[in-house]
Amino acid sequence: MVDLATVLAILGILVPIGAFLGEFGVIRQKRLGYRVQMDTTPTGVGAEYAGAWQRLEHRDGTRLVDLSFALIRIENLGRVHLEEKDYAFPEAGDVGVRLRFRGRKVAGIVATEPSDESLMSYFDGDAPPGFDRRNTTEGDHTFGVVDLPKVKLNRRGHYKVLVVLERAEGAPHKPEDPEVIGTIAGGVRDGKIRETKSRTGLPPWIIPTVSALVAVILLEPFALNLLRGNAAPIDCASGNVTIVGSTAFAPVLREAAASYQKSCPDSSFAFQTQGSQDGLNVLNRTKNTDTVAFSDGDKGQVLGDELPALLPRPIAFLLFTLVANKGAGVQDLTLAQVKDIFAGRVTNWKDVGGSDLPVRIVDRESSSGTRSTLEYHVLGVSEPGENSDDCVHPKLGTPASDAIRCRRGDTDSLLDAVAQTSGAIGYAELGAANSRADLNLVKIAGQPTTVDTALQAADHGAYPFWQTEYAYTYGEPKADSLGASFLRYLTNQVGRDVIRAHGDRPCAELANPVLCRPS
């Protein structure tokens, strides 16, 4: 089936070409035209200013009455020269064009303003062939007639004829328009002479041509939508896919999956996001080719195991941030202070310039990719285990000098706990944290926590809290499978916009998309 977009594109090309050829290549091959530039009466001329108007007369001395003047331009409109043999006047002879004035009599004629002075040879002399005037009667009507010769006209050549007339007896005072008769042999259509207008401004073919092009542009999306109906895009796939792994990247995946399903209604997605490590283990254990695991960091960093059957694909460059309860009174920490806080060496915020409140650390589960990112890129060591369930009271046997530590299973739960717990600090994906007005986003060594500035700082090695988001499949998925189609959607299609909208960056937009890490 021919692609409608291709058809419309071809029409968009053919319309202007057709208009150009029609205007310059066909319509104007051989064409004779005329233009009535003046047809008027000298009304309102009083005795004081009449001058020569009152003294116009016939050769026999009779004064002309009810005068009118007509100036008619005869022109070659075609793209080729007009020869004398091209004229095909209905009557044989030297006449090429005839002017008829109903209700008026011709008193005098003169040829003027030729495009080339050589044209005047057709009108000079006592009785030039084909150039004549007369007055005739047909029934009750009088006609003034002017015959014009078969003038050889070059391309765009022209001449004008000034005709002096007077009203015939019994004719109306308002003169009728003149009738111009002429035919070109082999001319376009019937070859008859055509009335033209002044050619100032845009050529007449411009407006319809532009209108046609605009119509093609405006109608294309509607036509495509109408004819395609609910047809699936080329890369659509059907089936079911289970998404496991990262909770930090889950909001991006849910939105992208919903967008994919709108375009591909035969697809279905199930989400079991409980952490990067759990997702990788589920995929490795089930060996399910319809499961895709997303991990904050590569499998070796998250699991300490290469799991050779799991194949990675870098998807996005993620930025993370520290978050603190507003009561803690901190908005900027040095890297050394961050390490001391999470190691438990700082237990009160006043020791780092904050409020006089105990430090309470809200961690993610040990299987979390966000936690492993903090440990790998920021702290350089693994964190101790938790000693509190509610993030406020320590478990029995916890030394009084230890900082309070608790864990939460997903990003939203951690952000809620930090916002609701006095003196709490935690960490989360930057896009998710940016949407929370009830938290302070804590800078690391003065580096801003806005997406663009943090990305630039990370790219120059000044902001350490970042990670590459990977998608893992068990073996290489089939090209026509839903899993493969969805991954292409994330990396090459609309999914990239979703990733960007959440404050992350698609790997394809980085200097090294294969590694998807700062240069």
C-alpha positions in Angstrom: 0.0 0.0 0.0 1.3 3.4 -0.9 2.2 5.6 2.1 -0.2 8.5 2.2 2.5 10.8 3.6 4.5 10.0 0.4 1.5 10.8 -1.8 0.9 14.2 -0.1 4.6 15.0 -0.3 4.6 14.3 -4.0 1.5 16.5 -4.4 3.3 19.2 -2.5 6.0 19.0 -5.2 3.8 18.6 -8.2 1.4 21.5 -7.4 4.0 24.3 -7.8 5.6 22.5 -10.8 2.2 22.2 -12.4 1.4 25.8 -11.7 4.7 26.9 -13.1 4.4 24.8 -16.3 0.7 25.8 -16.7 1.6 29.5 -16.4 4.8 29.6 -18.4 4.9 26.4 -20.4 1.3 25.7 -21.6 -1.2 28.5 -20.9 1.0 31.1 -22.5 2.3 29.2 -25.5 0.5 31.4 -28.1 -1.9 33.9 -26.7 -3.1 37.3 -27.8 -4.6 39.7 -25.2 -6.2 43.2 -25.0 -6.7 45.7 -22.2 -9.1 48.6 -22.3 -7.0 51.2 -20.6 -9.4 54.1 -21.1 -13.0 54.4 -22.2 -14.4 57.7 -21.1 -16.3 60.9 -22.0 -15.1 64.5 -21.4 -18.1 65.3 -19.2 -18.2 68.5 -17.1 -16.1 70.6 -19.4 -17.4 74.1 -19.2 -16.9 76.9 -21.8 -14.1 78.5 -19.8 -11.9 75.4 -19.8 -13.1 73.5 -22.9 -10.5 74.8 -25.2 -9.8 72.3 -28.0 -12.5 69.9 -26.8 -15.1 72.3 -28.3 -13.3 72.5 -31.6 -13.1 68.8 -32.5 -14.8 68.2 -35.8 -15.1 65.9 -38.8 -13.2 66.5 -42.0 -16.3 68.2 -43.5 -16.2 70.7 -40.6 -19.1 69.3 -38.7 -18.6 69.5 -34.9 -18.3 66.2 -32.9 -21.0 65.8 -30.3 -21.2 63.6 -27.2 -17.5 62.6 -27.5 -15.9 59.6 -26.0 -12.3 58.3 -26.1 -11.1 54.7 -25.9 -7.5 53.6 -25.5 -7.0 49.9 -26.1 -3.8 47.9 -25.7 -3.1 44.9 -27.9 -0.4 42.6 -26.5 1.3 39.2 -27.0 0.8 37.3 -23.8 2.5 34.1 -24.9 5.9 32.6 -24.5 6.7 32.7 -28.2 6.6 35.3 -31.0 3.4 35.9 -32.9 3.8 35.9 -36.7 1.4 37.4 -39.2 0.4 33.9 -40.2 -0.7 33.1 -36.6 -3.7 35.4 -36.9 -6.9 33.5 -37.8 -9.5 36.2 -38.2 -12.8 34.8 -39.3 -12.8 36.9 -42.4 -10.0 36.5 -44.9 -7.7 39.4 -45.6 -5.2 41.5 -43.7 -7.4 42.1 -40.6 -5.9 40.6 -37.4 -8.1 42.2 -34.7 -11.4 44.0 -34.9 -12.9 46.6 -32.4 -16.6 47.2 -32.3 -18.3 50.1 -30.4 -22.1 49.6 -30.1 -24.1 52.9 -30.1 -21.0 54.9 -31.1 -19.5 56.1 -34.4 -15.8 56.2 -35.0 -14.5 59.7 -35.7 -10.8 59.0 -35.7 -8.1 56.5 -34.9 -4.4 56.6 -34.2 -1.8 53.8 -33.3 0.5 54.8 -30.5 3.1 53.6 -27.9 4.4 50.5 -29.7 6.8 48.3 -27.8 9.1 48.6 -30.8 9.1 51.5 -33.2 9.2 49.1 -36.2 5.6 48.2 -35.4 4.5 51.6 -36.7 5.1 50.4 -40.2 1.8 48.5 -40.0 -0.1 51.7 -39.4 1.8 54.3 -41.6 0.8 55.3 -45.1 -2.4 56.4 -46.7 -4.2 53.0 -46.6 -2.1 50.5 -44.6 -3.4 46.9 -45.2 -5.8 45.8 -42.5 -5.9 49.2 -40.7 -9.3 50.9 -41.2 -12.4 52.4 -39.6 -16.0 52.6 -40.6 -19.5 52.9 -39.2 -22.2 50.3 -39.9 -25.8 49.7 -39.1 -27.2 46.4 -38.0 -30.9 46.5 -37.5 -31.7 49.4 -35.1 -28.1 49.7 -33.8 -25.1 51.7 -35.1 -21.6 50.2 -34.7 -18.3 52.0 -34.9 -15.8 49.5 -36.3 -12.0 49.6 -36.2 -9.9 47.0 -38.0 -6.3 46.4 -36.9 -3.7 44.7 -39.0 -1.9 41.3 -38.4 0.9 42.8 -36.5 4.0 40.7 -35.9 4.5 40.8 -32.1 7.6 39.6 -30.3 7.2 38.1 -26.9 5.7 40.7 -24.6 5.3 43.0 -27.6 2.4 45.4 -27.7 0.8 48.5 -29.2 -2.1 50.8 -28.4 -4.9 52.3 -30.4 -6.6 55.6 -29.4 -10.1 55.8 -30.8 -12.2 59.1 -30.9 -15.9 58.4 -31.0 -19.2 60.2 -30.9 -22.6 58.9 -29.7 -24.9 57.6 -32.4 -28.4 59.1 -32.6 -30.8 57.4 -30.2 -28.0 55.6 -28.4 -27.8 55.7 -24.6 -25.6 58.4 -23.2 -23.5 55.9 -21.2 -21.4 54.0 -23.7 -21.3 50.2 -23.8 -18.0 48.4 -23.4 -16.1 47.8 -26.6 -16.1 44.3 -28.2 -12.7 43.0 -29.3 -12.6 40.2 -31.8 -9.5 38.1 -32.7 -8.2 34.6 -32.9 -4.8 33.0 -32.9 -4.3 29.7 -34.8 -2.9 27.0 -32.6 -3.5 29.2 -29.5 -4.5 27.8 -26.1 -8.1 26.8 -25.7 -10.1 28.3 -28.6 -7.3 30.7 -29.5 -9.5 33.8 -29.0 -8.1 37.1 -27.8 -8.4 37.4 -24.0 -9.0 40.5 -21.9 -6.2 41.1 -19.4 -5.7 43.2 -16.3 -2.8 45.3 -15.2 0.1 43.1 -14.2 1.1 45.0 -11.1 1.5 43.1 -7.8 1.6 39.3 -7.5 1.1 37.2 -10.7 -2.4 35.6 -10.8 -1.1 32.1 -10.4 0.7 32.8 -7.1 -2.3 32.9 -4.8 -3.9 29.6 -6.0 -0.5 27.9 -5.9 0.3 29.0 -2.4 -3.3 28.1 -1.3 -2.9 24.6 -2.7 0.4 24.1 -0.9 -1.0 25.4 2.4 -4.0 23.0 2.0 -1.6 20.1 1.5 0.3 21.0 4.6 -2.8 21.5 6.7 -4.6 18.5 5.5 -1.8 16.0 5.8 -2.1 15.2 9.5 -5.9 15.0 9.3 -5.8 12.8 6.3 -3.2 10.5 7.8 -5.2 10.3 11.0 -8.4 9.6 9.1 -7.0 7.0 6.8 -4.9 5.3 9.3 -7.5 5.3 12.1 -6.1 3.6 15.1 -3.5 1.7 13.2 -0.4 1.0 15.3 2.9 2.7 14.6 5.5 0.8 12.7 7.5 -0.2 15.8 4.4 -1.4 17.8 4.5 -4.8 19.4 1.9 -6.9 21.2 2.3 -9.0 24.3 3.1 -8.7 28.0 6.2 -7.5 29.7 7.1 -7.4 33.4 9.3 -4.6 34.6 11.3 -5.2 37.8 14.1 -3.4 39.6 14.8 0.3 40.3 12.3 2.2 42.3 14.1 5.5 41.5 13.5 5.0 37.8 10.0 3.5 38.2 8.1 6.8 37.7 9.8 7.3 34.3 9.0 3.7 33.3 5.4 3.9 34.3 4.8 7.1 32.3 6.7 5.8 29.3 4.7 2.5 29.4 1.4 4.4 29.6 2.4 6.5 26.6 3.5 3.4 24.6 0.2 1.7 25.4 -1.8 4.6 24.0 0.0 4.1 20.6 0.1 0.3 20.9 -3.1 -0.9 22.6 -2.2 -4.6 22.3 0.7 -4.2 24.7 0.5 -4.8 28.5 3.0 -3.9 31.3 3.2 -5.2 34.9 5.4 -3.5 37.5 7.3 -5.2 40.3 9.9 -2.6 41.2 11.4 -3.4 44.6 15.0 -2.3 44.1 17.8 -2.8 41.5 19.3 -5.8 43.2 16.0 -7.6 43.7 15.1 -7.0 40.0 18.4 -8.4 38.7 18.1 -11.5 41.0 14.5 -12.1 39.8 15.5 -11.9 36.1 18.5 -14.2 36.6 16.4 -16.7 38.6 13.3 -16.8 36.3 15.3 -16.6 33.0 12.1 -14.9 31.6 12.6 -13.3 28.3 9.4 -11.2 28.8 11.0 -9.5 31.9 13.1 -6.4 31.8 15.1 -5.4 34.9 16.2 -1.8 35.4 19.2 -1.1 37.7 20.8 2.0 39.1 24.3 1.0 38.1 25.7 -2.0 36.3 25.1 -5.5 37.7 28.7 -5.9 38.9 28.4 -2.8 41.1 25.0 -3.7 42.4 25.4 -7.4 42.9 29.1 -7.9 42.9 28.4 -10.7 40.3 28.7 -10.4 36.6 25.7 -12.7 35.8 26.8 -13.4 32.2 23.3 -14.3 30.9 22.0 -10.8 31.7 22.6 -8.4 28.8 22.9 -4.7 29.6 21.7 -1.7 27.7 22.4 1.9 29.0 19.2 3.9 29.1 19.7 7.1 31.0 22.1 9.2 33.0 20.5 9.7 36.5 21.3 12.4 39.0 20.7 11.9 42.7 20.6 14.3 45.6 20.8 14.4 49.4 17.6 15.5 51.1 17.2 16.8 54.6 14.3 17.7 56.9 13.8 21.4 57.0 14.4 21.5 60.7 18.0 20.2 60.3 19.1 23.7 59.1 21.5 22.5 56.5 21.5 23.2 52.7 25.2 22.6 51.8 27.7 20.1 53.0 31.3 19.3 52.1 32.0 15.8 50.8 34.0 15.1 54.0 31.0 16.2 56.1 28.7 13.9 54.1 31.0 10.9 54.7 31.2 11.7 58.4 27.4 12.0 58.8 26.7 8.7 57.0 29.5 6.9 58.9 27.9 8.0 62.2 30.8 10.3 63.2 28.5 13.3 63.3 25.4 12.8 65.4 24.2 16.4 65.9 23.5 18.9 63.2 25.1 21.7 65.2 28.5 20.0 64.6 28.2 20.9 60.9 26.6 24.4 61.3 23.0 23.2 61.5 20.3 23.1 64.2 20.8 21.6 67.6 19.0 18.4 66.6 20.2 14.7 66.5 21.1 13.4 63.1 18.7 10.7 61.9 19.7 8.8 58.7 16.9 7.4 56.5 18.5 4.7 54.2 17.2 2.5 51.4 17.3 -1.2 51.6 20.6 -2.9 50.9 19.2 -4.1 47.6 18.6 -0.6 46.4 20.5 0.8 43.4 20.2 4.3 44.8 21.9 3.2 48.0 24.6 1.4 46.1 25.1 4.6 44.1 25.6 6.6 47.3 28.0 4.1 48.6 30.0 3.7 45.4 30.2 7.3 44.1 29.9 9.4 47.3 30.9 7.5 50.5 33.4 5.0 49.1 32.3 2.4 51.7 29.2 0.4 52.6 26.9 1.8 55.2 26.2 0.2 58.6 22.9 -1.6 59.2 19.8 0.0 60.6 19.2 0.4 64.3 15.6 1.8 64.3 12.3 1.0 62.8 10.5 4.3 63.1 13.6 6.5 62.4 13.2 8.1 65.9 13.7 5.5 68.6 16.7 3.2 68.6 16.3 -0.6 68.9 17.2 -2.2 72.2 20.9 -2.5 72.8 21.9 0.4 70.5 24.7 2.5 72.0 23.5 6.0 72.9 26.3 7.5 71.0 25.2 6.0 67.7 23.3 8.0 65.1 19.7 6.7 64.4 19.4 4.7 61.2 16.3 3.3 59.5 15.4 1.9 56.1 12.6 2.5 53.6 11.8 0.3 50.7 11.2 2.8 47.9 11.9 6.4 46.9 8.6 7.9 47.9 8.6 6.2 51.3 12.1 7.6 52.0 11.1 11.1 51.0 8.1 11.0 53.2 10.1 9.7 56.2 12.7 12.5 55.8 10.0 15.2 55.6 8.2 13.9 58.6 11.2 13.1 60.9 12.9 15.9 62.8 16.7 16.0 61.9 16.4 13.4 59.2 18.6 13.1 56.1 18.3 10.8 53.2 18.9 10.6 49.4 16.8 10.1 46.3 16.7 10.5 42.5 16.9 14.3 41.8 13.8 14.4 39.6 11.6 12.9 42.4 13.2 15.1 45.1 12.7 18.3 43.1 9.0 17.9 43.3 9.0 18.0 47.1 8.5 21.5 48.6 8.6 20.0 52.2 12.3 19.1 52.0 15.7 20.8 51.6 17.8 19.5 48.7 21.3 19.5 50.1 24.2 20.7 47.9 27.5 18.7 47.9 30.5 21.0 48.1 28.4 23.9 46.8 27.3 22.2 43.6 23.7 23.3 42.7 21.0 20.7 42.9 19.1 21.8 39.8 19.1 19.4 36.9 21.0 21.3 34.3 23.7 22.6 36.7 24.1 19.2 38.4 24.5 17.5 35.0 27.1 20.0 34.0 28.9 19.6 37.3 28.8 15.8 37.0 30.1 16.0 33.5 33.2 17.9 34.8 33.7 15.5 37.8 32.5 18.1 40.3 29.3 16.4 41.3 29.7 12.8 42.4 26.1 11.7 43.0 25.2 10.2 39.6 24.5 6.8 38.1 23.9 5.1 34.8 20.5 3.5 34.5 20.7 0.1 32.8 18.0 -2.1 31.3 18.8 -5.9 31.5 17.3 -8.7 29.6 17.9 -12.4 29.8 19.7 -13.0 26.5 19.0 -10.9 23.4 15.3 -10.3 23.0 13.7 -11.0 19.7 13.5 -7.9 17.5 9.7 -8.0 17.2 9.1 -8.7 20.9 7.4 -6.1 23.2 10.5 -5.9 25.4 12.8 -5.0 22.5 10.2 -2.6 21.1 9.8 -0.8 24.4 13.6 -0.5 24.9 13.8 1.1 21.4 10.9 3.4 22.4 12.8 4.5 25.5 16.1 5.2 23.8 15.1 6.4 20.4 11.5 7.6 20.4 9.0 9.4 22.7 10.4 7.7 25.8 13.4 10.1 25.5 11.1 13.0 26.2 9.7 11.3 29.2 13.2 10.6 30.6 14.1 14.3 30.1 10.9 15.5 31.7 11.8 13.7 34.9 15.1 15.5 35.2 17.3 12.7 33.8 19.2 12.6 30.5 18.8 9.9 27.7 22.2 8.3 27.1 21.9 9.1 23.4 22.3 12.8 24.3 25.6 12.4 26.1 29.0 12.7 24.4 29.6 8.9 24.9 26.2 7.3 24.7 27.6 3.7 24.9 29.2 4.3 28.3 26.6 6.8 29.3 28.7 8.5 32.0 30.6 11.8 32.4 33.3 12.4 29.9 
